[in-house]
Amino acid sequence: MTAYRVREFFNDGALSLTAVESLDLHTSRSNVGSYISGSIDPVAIIVSDQTGTYALDIHAQTLTLEQLRRAIPELDALCEEEQ
C-alpha cells in the first residue's frame, strides 16, 4: 500500500518548505506471526516565498504545482490537512 504525506519543516515567515513523502507499507504472514514493515521516501519539496510557489523533485528539478498535482491527485487535500 502506498500513501502520501506532507509536512512543513521550515517556515520563517518569508520562506516555507514543505516535504512531500511517499509511505510504502508491506505486510507478511508466516507460521510464526504477522509482520509489517514500511519505508518513507522523498517525492518533492514545495517551496513558497514572496515570488510564488513551486516544487522541486528529488533530483532538484523544478516542477509546477500542477505537475505535482497530476502525479499525486490527493495533494490538495493533504496540504489542507497539514494546515
N, C-alpha and C positions, 0 to 999 in steps of 0.2 A: 504494500500500500504506500502510495506517495501522497504527501500533503505538503502544503507550503505555509510558511510563517513569515511575518515581517516584524522587525523590532528596530526602533530608533536607538542608535548607540552613541550619537553625538548631536548636541544642539546648543549653540551659544547665542541664539537669537538671530544671528546673521547667516549662519550655515547650519543645515540639518542633514545628517547622514542616516539613512535607514537601510538595514540589511534585509535582503530577500533571500530566504533559505529554503531548500527542499528537505523534507523529512521522509526518510525511507524506513519503514518498519517491516521486519521479517519475522515470521513465526515458524516454529518447527515443533514436532512432537516425536517422542521416542518412547520406548517401553520404560524409561527412567522418569520421564516427565515432559513438560512443555517448556519451550524456550522462546523468548522474544529478544530480538536484537534490532538495533537501528543505527542509522547514520544521519548526520546533518551535513549538507553540502551547500556551499555558497552558490547563489544564482546570479545576483546582481546587487548593486548598491544604488539607491535612489538619492540623488543629490539635489537639495533645494537651497537656493541662495537668492540674492537680490535680482539676479539676471534671469531666473526661471528655475524650472525643474527638469531634470533629465536623469538617465540611468547609465551606469557603467556595468558591462558584463564581467565575467571572471577573467577575461583577457584584457580588461581596461578599454574595451571598445565602446564608444558612445552608442546608446540606444535611446530612441524616443520612448516616452511612456506608452504610446500606442503600440509599439513593437513589443514591449514588455507585457502589456495587457493581452495581446494576441497569444503570447506564449503561456501566460498564466491568467486565464479568464476570471478567476476569483480574486485578483489583485486588489481591486477597489474595495471589496468587502473586507479583505484582510487589513487594508490600511485604515479603514473606518474603525475596526475593532481595536487597533493599536492606539488610537487617539483617545 
